[in-house]
Amino acid sequence: MENSLSTKYLGLTLKSPLIVSSSRLTSTLGQLKEAEDSGAGAVVLKSLFEEQINYYIHSVSSSSGYPEADDYLANYIQSNSVDNYLDLIRKAKGNLSIPVIPSINCFTPRGWTGFAKNIEEAGADAIEINVFFMPVDRKKSSAESEKLYFDLIESLKKSVKIPVALKIGYRFSNILFMIDQFYNRGIEGVVMFNRFYEPDVDINKMEIIPAAILSKENERRYVLRWIGMASAQDIRIDISASTGVHSGQDAIKYLLAGADTVQVCSVLYNKGIDYLKTMNQQISEWMSLKGFKGIGDFRGKLNYANYEKPGVFERTQFMKYFSSFE
Ligand SMILES: Cc1cc2nc3c(=O)[nH]c(=O)nc-3n(C[C@H](O)[C@H](O)[C@H](O)COP(=O)(O)O)c2cc1C
């Protein structure tokens, strides 16, 4: 049976729910073309950093207080210019027919947001904002930390008309409240979730080192729950799943939980960008097996809308699970 993988995200029509997420894999025109040829529904470009934009605007880089970090930043800014980034957007738009979504990684709502207009003018279909904010000040309440997101949205929405997706982490006191607030402020989509840099320790060298950069399949667990909860709300904010998708079957799980699209990164580092073909095929075969003609036939079928009181359901599951484990 013929089926269609076509889906909508941020008001755009995608031929597949699979999106290549932001990373070095989306930093050249050749890679973006390969993603399109392999069946990607859209591409999110490697992030431009707030620091790069501020340097571009003011021609001065601010000191972080760590000479080593300042050196790294100065080198990075020199070899990754903002002009090159805008050029990549223009070239991608000229050569690809799938949506092109540039990304900005930021940690403050100040200074840089007006620059988003340049990205819009370069032809971007939408913009993804990766908020890398770490609440490390014990004197600051969670409400103060959350306000940063609202200030950011307010000033961003003044500069661009294209749809905006926020790529967020899962460590909020109340994720659903935050998503509701984003929606009320006009945000079109949320990417759930960002996978932040995490530290590990090398006990031989006695040094802090980065933990695994690429994800594992078992990291899907917390993402599934919150996508299932968020998609059961009565608001129409789009959801793009990110973290732990290593096969078409993994993507199906997120779609069943209620995601509109599914982003992939680590698996493409491991298996190559053209693995998207296999993943699309796996989704299509499963749909044929189940008799589904389109993504809309099964999207969100397993979300939490089926549970009147999701909190009670979760607690019962928890009790069942742990009391039955010998
Ligand atoms: C090497 C590498 C570079 C990344 N760079 C970015 C980036 O520039 N901006 C961003 O928003 N996410 C970045 N990410 C995060 C990915 O977009 C993605 O959200 C994360 O890897 C989880 O998805 P996965 O399990 O499919 O890898 C990067 C990930 C990796 C592995």
The ligand as a MOL file (V3000), in Angstrom:
LIG
                    3D

  0  0  0     0  0            999 V3000
M  V30 BEGIN CTAB
M  V30 COUNTS 31 33 0 0 0
M  V30 BEGIN ATOM
M  V30 1 C 28.9170 16.9910 17.5670 0
M  V30 2 C 27.6030 17.6390 17.8840 0
M  V30 3 C 27.4230 19.0050 17.6260 0
M  V30 4 C 26.2080 19.6350 17.9460 0
M  V30 5 N 26.0510 20.9580 17.6910 0
M  V30 6 C 24.8530 21.5550 17.9630 0
M  V30 7 C 24.6340 22.9250 17.6430 0
M  V30 8 O 25.4830 23.6250 17.0760 0
M  V30 9 N 23.4180 23.4460 17.9670 0
M  V30 10 C 22.4140 22.7160 18.5450 0
M  V30 11 O 21.3260 23.2480 18.7800 0
M  V30 12 N 22.6050 21.4260 18.8470 0
M  V30 13 C 23.7830 20.8320 18.5760 0
M  V30 14 N 23.9580 19.5040 18.8650 0
M  V30 15 C 22.8510 18.7480 19.4840 0
M  V30 16 C 22.0450 17.9910 18.4150 0
M  V30 17 O 21.4180 18.8770 17.5160 0
M  V30 18 C 20.9710 17.1020 19.0700 0
M  V30 19 O 19.9980 17.9120 19.6990 0
M  V30 20 C 21.5400 16.1320 20.1000 0
M  V30 21 O 22.7320 15.5220 19.6250 0
M  V30 22 C 20.5320 15.0350 20.4400 0
M  V30 23 O 20.1330 14.3210 19.2850 0
M  V30 24 P 20.7300 12.8630 18.9090 0
M  V30 25 O 20.4230 11.9600 20.0270 0
M  V30 26 O 20.0500 12.5090 17.6310 0
M  V30 27 O 22.2060 13.0510 18.7370 0
M  V30 28 C 25.1630 18.8710 18.5360 0
M  V30 29 C 25.3570 17.4980 18.7590 0
M  V30 30 C 26.5360 16.8850 18.4360 0
M  V30 31 C 26.6900 15.4060 18.6850 0
M  V30 END ATOM
M  V30 BEGIN BOND
M  V30 1 1 1 2
M  V30 2 1 2 3
M  V30 3 2 2 30
M  V30 4 2 3 4
M  V30 5 1 4 5
M  V30 6 1 4 28
M  V30 7 2 5 6
M  V30 8 1 6 7
M  V30 9 1 6 13
M  V30 10 2 7 8
M  V30 11 1 7 9
M  V30 12 1 9 10
M  V30 13 2 10 11
M  V30 14 1 10 12
M  V30 15 2 12 13
M  V30 16 1 13 14
M  V30 17 1 14 15
M  V30 18 1 14 28
M  V30 19 1 15 16
M  V30 20 1 16 17
M  V30 21 1 16 18
M  V30 22 1 18 19
M  V30 23 1 18 20
M  V30 24 1 20 21
M  V30 25 1 20 22
M  V30 26 1 22 23
M  V30 27 1 23 24
M  V30 28 2 24 25
M  V30 29 1 24 26
M  V30 30 1 24 27
M  V30 31 2 28 29
M  V30 32 1 29 30
M  V30 33 1 30 31
M  V30 END BOND
M  V30 END CTAB
M  END
